[in-house]
Amino acid sequence: MSSATVLCQSSSCPHGNPPSRLECPTCNKLGIRGSFFCGQECFKGNWKTHKIIHDLVRSPATAANPSQDGTYHPFANFDFTGTLRPVYPLSPKREVPEHIPRPDYATHEDGVPTTELKRAGQPPRLLNSEEIEKMKFACRLGREVLDIAAAMVRPGVTTDEIDAVVHQATIDRNAYPSPLNYRNFPKSLCTSINEIICHGIPDRRKLQEGDIINLGFHADLNATYPVGEIDEDSKKLIQTTRQCLDEAIKICKPGALFRDIGKVIEPIARANGCAVVRTYTGHGINDLFHTAPNIPHYAKNKAIGTMKPGMPNLMYGCNKMINLGSHWDTHHWPDNWTATTVDGKRSAQFEETLLITETGVEVLTAGSL
């Protein structure tokens, strides 16, 4: 909606409530749309009644005093950088059938990936032909599940509903949903909306027209999707992030330097008014969720090592994350997982699992064209 088509919101406008362009700055920050006035006279004269809207948004339902549908805001006093808010309670932890093999962290009280920690610091492990075939099979399953999740993206659907479908689709394939209980992550899928960079926890918030959402699943892969119609900045962000990943994949082959990935990615991001997140890196993957090598996706990094055949290198889609604007740093919610942009601007990511072959690279999680 163009601001020029919004009438002055003052109940006592002396000018007859004409189309107005002066927007309430507090409403803009809180994500309240349509708060326009024809001038300072109407804005200030209507302040006492208008600011009630701000108070309602800033005083959400709490666990002690939930809304009528039982939902509440768990971090009412937290200083959020953007407009997105979690909607609790979270649904109970979903069960995995006993016959499905589990990673070590699945049954650990604190979700500690013990085997990962034991192998920390070791050089990247090259996989044999049998292990590569297992990786390919797991990646095909991962793509199937992600595509099922993506088909659910539309206004009105909650991220918890998407998580439930992902969980069921995974165990239907006799597989374990890797995010579940990894360092106590409570769900089977990461759902990162708008300003969330990564590790968003599925909850009861309904997707809204104009959102963007990243669905992250372990094969390892993720992608960012529009929810209905989105603005031009969001479209450009998604296109830029995908371009960064595609161009980085093109240089992957035996002998390529890990540090050169960032040299490809960052110039593309900057040219499109975006920043590459530095807090998180790409990493290797095999029978472990995360393993060597760690691969930064910004320029002038000091990553050591070269790519070798048999090395499944996880490209965390351009550091897994590209932000609108110039800020690459992160801000964490009190849930100890959700990482957001520091300025509330949107973030996107794409991710594929890559296998370095004798002659180049194979995208194991590639979707159908």
N, C-alpha and C positions, 0 to 999 in steps of 0.2 A: 504494500500500500504506500503510495507516494504521500509525503507529508503535506503536499499542496492540496490534497483531496480531503484532509482531515479538518473538520470544523473546530473552531475554538471551543475548548472544553469548559470554559467558565460558565457558570449558571446565571451570571448576571452581566454578560458581555455587553458593553454599551454600543458595540459596532454590529450587533446582529449575528454574532458567531460566524464570521467569515472563514474561508479556508486559511489555515495557519501553518507557520513553519517553526515557531519557537517551541522547541521540545523541552520538557522537564528533564534536566540532567540526571536527577536521581532515578526517575523512571527508566531512563535509558540504561543506566548501570544495573538496575534490578531486572532488566529484561521485560519491563511493562511497555507495551506498544500502544501508540495512539494518543499519548499525553501531550497535545500541542495547544498552544495559546497564541492569540493574535498579537500580543505584546506584553511587556513587563507589568502594565497596569492590571490586566486580567490575571496574569500568573501570580502576582503578589496578593491581589485581592481575593483570590480563590484558595490561598495557601492552606488555611486552617482546615478546610474540608478535604482538599486534595491530598494532603500528607497522610490522611487516614489510610490511603491505598498503600503507601510505603510501610506503614506500621503493620498492616495485615500481612504483607509479603515478608517482612522481617521477623514476624512472630508466628512461625509455623507451628503445627501440631508437634508435640513432643511425646516421648515414650510414656511419660506420666499423664499426659493429656492428649491422646491421639484424636485424629479426626473421626468423623462418623463411620468411614469405611475401615477404620482400624490402622490406617497408615500414619506415619509420623516422620519428622525430620530429625535424624539422630545427632546432628552437630549444629544445634541452633546458634551457638555462640562463636562458631568458627568463621574466620575471615576468608571467605571464598574469593577467588580472583575473577570468576565469571558468573554467569547466570544459572548454570546447572546446579541442581540440588538432588541429593540422594533421597529415595523414598523407601523407608523401612516399614515393617520388619522384613528381614530377609527370610526367604522360605527355608525350611529345614534342609539339612545336608542330604543330598540325594544318594540313594543306595546303589552299590555296585554288586552284582551277583557274585557269589562265592567262587564260581568256577573260573572267573576271569582273573588272570595273573595281575599282580599289583606291583608297582615300583616301591622301593623301600620307604619312601616318605608317606605313602598312602596310609600306613598304619602307625606312623610315628606321631606321638602326642603333639609335637610341635611342628610336624610336617617337614622335618629336616631331611634333605636329600643326602644321606650318609655317603653313598657311593660317589656322588659328585664331589663331595668334599675330599674324599680319599684320593681322587684322581686329579685334584686341583694342582696346577703347576706342571703337569706332564705335557709333553708335546702332543700335537694332534695325532690321533690314531687313524691309520689307513685301513679301510675296510676290505675284507676279502670278497670274493664273488657271491658267496652265500649271504653275507651280511648286507651287501648292496641290494640283492634281490628282496631281502626283508625290508630294507629302507624303502624301496620302490613300492612295495605292497602297502606299507604303512602310509606313505604319502598319497597313494590313490584313495585310501579310505579317508584320509584327512580332507582331501579335496571334495569327496562326496559329501561329507558331513558339513563342511563350510558352505557348499552350494545349497544344501537343505536349509541351513540357517539364514542365508542371504535371501532365500525365497520368502521368508517371514517378515522382512523389513518393510514396514509400512506404518503410517500414523495409527496410533491407538494400541499397538502391540507393546507389551512390556518386555524389558530385557530379561526378566526372570522367565517369561514364557518361551523366549528364544533359547535360554539356557536349558530349560526342561526338554525341549525338542533335541538339542544337541546331545544332551546326556543320554537320552533314550536311543538316538541314532548310533551313538558310539557303542553302547553296551549291546545293541542289536547286532553289531559287527564283532562281538566278542573281544572288544578292545576296552582299555581303561582310559577315561578322559583325563589326560595328563595334568591339566591345571588343578584338578580337584585335590585339595589338601597339600599342594606344593607350598611349603613354608606357610601352611595354614590358610592358603587361598580357599575361600569357601564354596567356589562354584566350578563348573566344568568348562566355562568359556569366559573370556574377557570381552567386555562390551564397553568401548570407549567412545563417548558421545561428545561432539562439539569441541570444547576446550580440553577435554581429557586426552592426554597424550597416550597413555597406556594403562593397562591393569585395572580398568574399570570393573567394578563388581556388579553383576546383574541384580537388579532390584525391581521394585514395583512401579517405577516411573514409566509412563506411557510415552512411546516415541511420538514426536510432534512434527507436523509438516515443516520442512525447512531444516530439520536436524541433519547432521551427518553422523554416521556410526561406523566404528571399526569393530569387526568381529575377529577375535584372535583365538586360534585353536592350534593344537599341537599335532603337527606332522613333520615340520612346523610351517605354518602359513597363516596369513591374515590379509584382510582387504577392507577398504573403506567404501561405504555405500551411501548414496543420498536417500533421505526419507522424503518421498514426494518431490516437490519442486524446491530447489535450493538456490541461494543467491549466487551471483557471478563470482564473488571472492571464494566461496566454497567450491565451486566448480573448478576454478583455476588451481586451488590448493590440491584437490584430488588429482587433477591432471598432472600437475607438477610432480607430485609424490610418485605417481606411477612412472612418469618419465625418468625420474632419478633412478628408480630401481631397474628399469629396462636398460638404460644406458650403462649402468654398473655391471649388469649381467654380461653385456657384450664384451667386456675386457677380461672376463674370467676364463682362465685356461692354465695349463701347467706352466709354471714359471712366473706367473703374474704375482706382483707384490700385494700383500694385504693392504698396505698403506695407500696404494694407488686407488682403491675403491673411493675413498673420501675425496681424492683429487677430481674424480668424475662427478660426484654427487653435489658437492657444495656449490660449484659455480652455477649449476642449473638452478638450484634452490634460490640462490641470491639474485640471479637474473630475473626471477619471477616474484621477487619481494617476499621470500620465505627464509627461514632459518633452520639449520640442521641441529636437532637435539643431540647433545653431547653426553648426557647422563647415562644413556644406554647404548649398547653396541650390538653388532651382529655376533654370532657365535657358532661354534660347531655343534653338531648333533649326531648322535648314533643311538646306542642303547640308553644313553643318558639324555635328559631334557636339555641341559646346558653343559657344554664342554669346550675345550680349546679347539680352534683359536678364537680369541676375541678380536673383532674387526670394527674399529671406529669408522664412522661414515662422514667425517668432516675432514677438510683439507689440512695439510701440515701435521698430521698425526704421526705418532712414532711406533706404529704397529710393526712387529718383527715377524718375518717369515714369508714364504711363498706358497702358492697353491700347487698341490700335487695330485696326480690321478688317484682316485679312490677316496678322496677327501670330501665328505658331504658338508659343505660350508653353508651355514644358515645366513642368508642375507636378510637382516632385519630391516626390510624395505627402507633404504636410505636412512640408516640409523634407526630403522623401524619407524622413524617419526620425523615429520616436517611440520613446522609451525608457520602460520601466517605472521608476517612482520619480522622483526629483527631479533627477538628474544628466543634463545635456545634453552634457557634454564627451566627447572621444574619446581612445582609447588605441590606438596603432598597433603591429601586429606587425612583426617584422624583415623581412618580405617586401616592405615599403614600400607595401603596398596595403591590407591588411586592417585596418579600423577597428572597434574594439569599444567597448562601454560601459566606463566607468572603474570601475564597481562589480560588473561581471559579470552584471548583470540583463539581461533580454531586450530586444530592439529589433525593431521591425517597420517596414515601409514599403510604400507603394503609390504608383504613378506612372502618369500618363496624359499623352499629348500632346494639347494643346488648340489649337484654331484659333479666334481671335477673329473673329466674323462681323459683318455690319452690324447685326444685331439682338441678338446675344448670344454664345454660345460653342458650339462643336461638339467633342465628344470623339472625336478621330480614331482612338484605339486602343481604343475601347469594345468589350467582349466581348458575346456574345449573352446574353440574359437566360434 
